[in-house]
Amino acid sequence: MLILSIDTSAIASAALIRTVPASYGAKASAAVVGSFATEDTRSHAEVLVPGIESLFGDAAVEGPALDAIVVGVGPGPFTGLRSGIAAARMLSFVWEVPLHGVMSLDALAWDVCGAASRDRNLMGGEFLIATDARRKEVYWARYSPGATLLEGPHVGPAAELPALPVFGAGAGLYRDELLARGCTVPDAFADAQPTAAALGLRAAALLVCGDRLLPSAPLYLRESDAKVPGPRKRAL
C-alpha cells in the first residue's frame, strides 16, 4: 500500500508512506519513502504543491497509483489548515484516490510514543500534546501511553491544562505557565510540530488494522475572524 500524507496544521509537510503486509510470522510495517517539510508556518500555499511534486518522479503517472491520501485535519489556524485540505481534496478528485483525515495532534503523539519506546524515562503514563494556537492559547489533547486519544482536541490557555507531561511546540512556548501548573515539559519535544511523515505512519497503522479514519472536515475549534458584513446603516 502506498499512501500520500499531507499536513499543514503547523508547518507545510508531505510524505510518501509504503506499507508491507504481514507475512511468515512478521508483523505488518510501514516506512517513509520520501518526505518534504518546511519550518515556515506562513507560506503553506506557496511551498506545499512543489513539495508534494518533489516526492514523485512523474506525478501524473505515480499519483493515480496511490492507494490512499491522508490529510491532517487540525486543529490549526484557518489559512494554513485550509491549504493542505484543499490540496488533498483536489488530488483525491483528480487522481480518483480515496481520501482520509487524521487529527494532526495524533501525529505528534505517535512520534512521542516512538521516542518513549526507545527511552523509557521520557514518558511513563498519560500525556498531553500541545501546539501553538496563537492568541496566547494552545491546541491540546490528552493521550494514553499507547497514543490512544483520551480527551480533546481543545483550545485554551496553557495555564488551564491538566498536570501531566506536555509535548509539542505549545509546551515550549508556554513552559513557565505549564511548570507553574504542575506539568512537565521534556526538552526533546519542546519545539516539535506535527509532520506528514508521522501522520502517514499513524494512518498506515490504522488502515492496516482495518480501522476507520476521519473524514477530511477541518477541526478549526474557533470561529473565523472573517465575518460577513451586516446590512449598511442608513445615513438618515
Residue, then its C-alpha position, 0 to 999 in steps of 0.5 A: m500500500l502506498i499512501l500520500s500524507i499531507d499536513t499543514s496544521a503547523i508547518a507545510s509537510a508531505a510524505l510518501i508512506r509504503t506499507v508491507p503486509a504481514s507475512y511468515g510470522a512478521k508483523a505488518s510495517a510501514a516506512v517513509v519513502g520520501s518526505f518534504a517539510t518546511e519550518d515556515t508556518r506562513s507560506h503553506a500555499e506557496v511551498l506545499v504543491p512543489g513539495i508534494e511534486s518533489l516526492f514523485g518522479d512523474a506525478a501524473v503517472e505515480g499519483p493515480a497509483l496511490d492507494a490512499i491520501v491522508v490529510g491532517v485535519g487540525p486543529g490549526p489556524f484557518t489559512g494554513l489548515r485550509s491549504g493542505i485540505a484543499a490540496a488533498r481534496m483536489l488530488s483525491f478528485v483528480w487522481e480518483v484516490p480515496l481520501h482520509g483525515v487524521m487529527s494532526l495532534d495524533a501525529l505528534a503523539w505517535d512520534v512521542c510514543g516512538a521516542a518513549s519506546r526507545d527511552r523509557n524515562l521520557m514518558g511513563g503514563e498519560f500525556l498531553i500534546a500541545t501546539d501553538a494556537r496563537r492568541k496566547e492559547v494552545y491546541w491540546a489533547r490528552y493521550s494514553p501511553g499507547a497514543t490512544l486519544l483520551e480527551g480533546p482536541h481543545v483550545g485554551p490557555a496553557a495555564e488551564l491544562p491538566a498536570l501531566p507531561v506536555f509535548g509539542a511546540g505549545a509546551g515550549l512556548y508556554r513552559d513557565e505557565l505549564l511548570a507553574r501548573g504542575c506539568t512537565v515539559p521534556d526538552a526533546f519535544a519542546d519545539a516539535q510540530p506535527t509532520a506528514a511523515a508521522l501522520g502517514l505512519r499513524a494512518a498506515a497503522l490504522l488502515v492496516c488494522g482495518d480501522r476507520l479514519l476521519p473524514s477530511a472536515p477541518l477541526y478549526l475549534r474557533e470561529s473565523d475572524a472573517k465575518v460577513p458584513g451586516p446590512r449598511k446603516r442608513a445615513l438618515 
